[in-house]
Amino acid sequence: MKGKLLIVFNSAHGYVKRYVDILGNALGCDAVPADKLRGDMLGGYDKILYIGSVRGGTLGGYKKIADYLDVIYKKFILCGVGLLPFRKERAERVKSVAVSVAYEKFVPAFYVQGGFDLDELSRTEKMSISMIVRQLKSASVIDEDGTYFLNAMNTPVDEVKQANIQPLIDYLDDKTVDPELYSPPEIIDPEEEKQFFEEMEKAASAPENKKRALKKKLKGK
Ligand SMILES: Cc1cc2nc3c(=O)[nH]c(=O)nc-3n(C[C@H](O)[C@H](O)[C@H](O)COP(=O)(O)O)c2cc1C
């Protein structure tokens, strides 16, 4: 791999950590748990990856790095690990819930399937999971994802393997990756970047209602 890579990670039960080890073996990198991260550790790297588990739609431990995004957004890569199998929409969702409007067009995001075992969870985690389960069961129709999630409550899942994270390994290794396998950045061109931030500036100085409308437009929603 060209350049230096830092991985910042959050792993409650070791699934994410196993992916960090796979990445480390494949690429060579430094790695730091999110709760040990300090701003001065981010200097001197060409790529900074945040990898953490998906928890009820949010990304565990992500807050620890979110504050530094205005400095590192051009070298930042995001990866969510969840119990559900890969789908491109999950990579897009990981990006849209974690990255602010100002930077999401610059950030590539990946999603990989990890693992889940109800018996490993803490009491608090079990309470959060039972809320998700209750919500799923109360829906009039339980879709494919819901069924997978509910089955995992009885049968542990462990899908941590190199093949699942190979697209991210290739991306970090500067190889071309099929855009169907992740959520690519939308802005790479410096001229487009300049234009984007000019529009953001305009949005910031516009009256409140205009600002909201512009942000929505920039987000493409
Ligand atoms: C409280 C809780 C909420 C979770 N929510 C989701 C979720 O919304 N979607 C998903 O795919 N997986 C969800 N998971 C599963 C984890 O993302 C998955 O088990 C991951 O591999 C955990 O990695 P880690 O133990 O290394 O942190 C949840 C797990 C817990 C404990």
The ligand as an SDF file (V2000), in Angstrom:
LIG
                    3D

 31 33  0  0  0  0  0  0  0  0999 V2000
  -27.2420   -3.0070   21.0060 C   0  0  0  0  0  0  0  0  0  0  0  0
  -26.8950   -3.5060   19.6290 C   0  0  0  0  0  0  0  0  0  0  0  0
  -27.5020   -2.9540   18.5190 C   0  0  0  0  0  0  0  0  0  0  0  0
  -27.1950   -3.4290   17.2330 C   0  0  0  0  0  0  0  0  0  0  0  0
  -27.8090   -2.8750   16.1480 N   0  0  0  0  0  0  0  0  0  0  0  0
  -27.5270   -3.3450   14.9030 C   0  0  0  0  0  0  0  0  0  0  0  0
  -28.1510   -2.7970   13.7570 C   0  0  0  0  0  0  0  0  0  0  0  0
  -28.9440   -1.8710   13.8410 O   0  0  0  0  0  0  0  0  0  0  0  0
  -27.8490   -3.3170   12.5360 N   0  0  0  0  0  0  0  0  0  0  0  0
  -26.9500   -4.3570   12.3900 C   0  0  0  0  0  0  0  0  0  0  0  0
  -26.7170   -4.8110   11.2590 O   0  0  0  0  0  0  0  0  0  0  0  0
  -26.3210   -4.8980   13.4670 N   0  0  0  0  0  0  0  0  0  0  0  0
  -26.5920   -4.4220   14.7160 C   0  0  0  0  0  0  0  0  0  0  0  0
  -25.9600   -4.9390   15.8190 N   0  0  0  0  0  0  0  0  0  0  0  0
  -24.9610   -5.9920   15.6200 C   0  0  0  0  0  0  0  0  0  0  0  0
  -23.5200   -5.4750   15.6570 C   0  0  0  0  0  0  0  0  0  0  0  0
  -23.3140   -4.4080   14.8040 O   0  0  0  0  0  0  0  0  0  0  0  0
  -22.6090   -6.6430   15.2510 C   0  0  0  0  0  0  0  0  0  0  0  0
  -22.8080   -7.6420   16.1730 O   0  0  0  0  0  0  0  0  0  0  0  0
  -21.1270   -6.2890   15.1600 C   0  0  0  0  0  0  0  0  0  0  0  0
  -20.4510   -7.3610   14.5340 O   0  0  0  0  0  0  0  0  0  0  0  0
  -20.5350   -6.0760   16.5410 C   0  0  0  0  0  0  0  0  0  0  0  0
  -19.1240   -5.9080   16.4500 O   0  0  0  0  0  0  0  0  0  0  0  0
  -18.2830   -5.6600   17.7870 P   0  0  0  0  0  0  0  0  0  0  0  0
  -18.7450   -6.6710   18.7780 O   0  0  0  0  0  0  0  0  0  0  0  0
  -16.8610   -5.8550   17.3870 O   0  0  0  0  0  0  0  0  0  0  0  0
  -18.5550   -4.2390   18.2390 O   0  0  0  0  0  0  0  0  0  0  0  0
  -26.2650   -4.5040   17.0860 C   0  0  0  0  0  0  0  0  0  0  0  0
  -25.6470   -5.0550   18.2340 C   0  0  0  0  0  0  0  0  0  0  0  0
  -25.9510   -4.5650   19.4780 C   0  0  0  0  0  0  0  0  0  0  0  0
  -25.2820   -5.1970   20.6720 C   0  0  0  0  0  0  0  0  0  0  0  0
  1  2  1  0
  2  3  1  0
  2 30  2  0
  3  4  2  0
  4  5  1  0
  4 28  1  0
  5  6  2  0
  6  7  1  0
  6 13  1  0
  7  8  2  0
  7  9  1  0
  9 10  1  0
 10 11  2  0
 10 12  1  0
 12 13  2  0
 13 14  1  0
 14 15  1  0
 14 28  1  0
 15 16  1  0
 16 17  1  0
 16 18  1  0
 18 19  1  0
 18 20  1  0
 20 21  1  0
 20 22  1  0
 22 23  1  0
 23 24  1  0
 24 25  2  0
 24 26  1  0
 24 27  1  0
 28 29  2  0
 29 30  1  0
 30 31  1  0
M  END
$$$$
